[in-house]
């Protein structure tokens, strides 16, 4: 008996039929067997065309879908009536679909130019141009090929499997092929006699959860069942569904050492764009780094890319290099600079592949045909060691699909012309974004799938979600490019509400007939909107879900799987060793005051946060610039008496030139955008510096005693090196210690309390000798708030500062001498704590933890959880 080619509407069904065939062969004891010929309808037509052409029955060249889309894009772009703001790609894709639909439903395209709307007129114009191009070049696309192919190319025959119904074009072809002697069969599994039950759930999430628990109960102790949960518009709800199903079937997903997402327990048939598959996303990032000037963010991602040569072995060295790049924040370092740094920082494999890749780039012309680009793209990726040495099965399939996509790009010479490297990569990214791809490996007992893709499949039991009146039947969605009257007349699905209802009825009947037990579910609410059941459920018996699966509690599961723990009481870190006692500065006291754990972790263990590369001038850099400008100015002036020799204009010029000199280095390497941002920064700096200098001019005479000069403070066992921003000698010979601040936290209250938030100034006072100091002050540089804030022994020494013990002074400092004594005692306590290895968590988490990067290390959240809120995963 001749073996017929089996033809399916979807790739997934073709894959499933092949897998079932393999299983049958294995079960019957075969060790080897011929691969069954199972293809989709589109694959069959393309194959027939190529066979006809090889046999001389047809001429012309095959136009792939991708090439056809580029052609449509060209046509739309060249249309003078298309406005500049529309998305050419989106419009071209829609037009291509309408072209295909018009052929499948055998619409007379000459009637498309009915003048019904601007859209139908434009489409008719584009079709005329498209047809002319096809004729001019002898191209045949997937829409026009079916009427041309010869039945002999499908010899000995075909068996159509899993089609809900054939389009008019398919019907006519099947009739013609049969009349010309080709055997054509239609296979339909007999519908089951299932009596569906209908259930209601509170909302969509409750519905997914109920379906997942139903599946878990059915599969409990059974490994011979095949179940499905059908979700309309699954691509949109993919993540919600996955979370619900995982929570029930694979509750350990996401816990340490738990199974990977989408484990063998279920299969989610919702293809993602190829561009979102991690291995392809990694390839696109590599290409972006080479065809654009890479910013620090892109370079950092390149260093963390796990699909490059030796990424595993060099992970620590690349991570250190990434941290260094962030810290240095070198703009415009480029790949050449990265290669040099990589070689110097122990990333020799990375440096080697970067050198190889840059050599490939030197042979890739700035503009070339897509075929050259495709060749260079593959060469470039291979020189970087992509996709690594051990791709798993899914990655292997994804890489294969990606390579075929790059080859498709290479076949676009005629349609795209010469393109730049960046354009070629952009084109490829767009192609990968529009191709939906799912690796096909899982053989899980539960399949989560959408209603269209499961056409032709059979199950032991089925749950269909989303059957509310607003979605089932879906609203009418006529094709915007085809005349509505023609769509109605030819019965194109969803052209009218009646046609949408008929389509929905047919799909629902098919779903009900595809399993022995069927549950149909409806959500009662969508956010705050009540939902009604679909009218198509009229007559379906309401029922309860049979078999129930308890709500899994992650905390309970973790508790049950807990390892045997040995409890060790460890109140802190070991006390400082002799060589550690001399390390540190004012930051040590600040951290110890806020959180002993953080001080020990950052300063002794080096647990520092990665720097964030930022566009323009970040808060820290701004602070450094302010310090640098004021330091330069006061070193030059020496006292505020000098200011009296400068008129307004002269002062402005001096400040402007000092700011310009301070920013000169940054400007030298800045691109256009950063130049603009630096100009804005210079304006801000000049304005704030002039404001604070105006305040200094109004103060009683003073001499600048030192600027950023190092002082040593012996505090208990510790020896700290401190560097006050500025120390002024006041009229009575005492000192004023000044700290520049651009942040919002420059407040006297930060020096007070048992654990002062900013203990730097109290520490400077100790270092200079409390008896010599007459005032301490923040010099605040902020829009609308520039000026001095602080405390002084006497008001006359530094007008504007508060005097402890007098009206207006903050509570908690009753006298200047008492304040100095308190500071000494509190600083000594902090010093003792740190030297002794005290590593308690922050006493005031609300104040200290908000911007701390160490939450995962100190596990402060778990200590909160211990106080009650255990069931945060809620049921
Ligand atoms: S998160 Fe809070 S408790 Fe933990 S280290 Fe940071 S400041 Fe300390």
Boltz pocket constraint, residues with backbone or C-beta under 6 A from the ligand:
constraints:
  - pocket:
      binder: B
      contacts: [[A, 594], [A, 595], [A, 597], [A, 598], [A, 840], [A, 841], [A, 842], [A, 845], [A, 848], [A, 849], [A, 852], [A, 853], [A, 854], [A, 855], [A, 858], [A, 859], [A, 860]]
      max_distance: 6.0
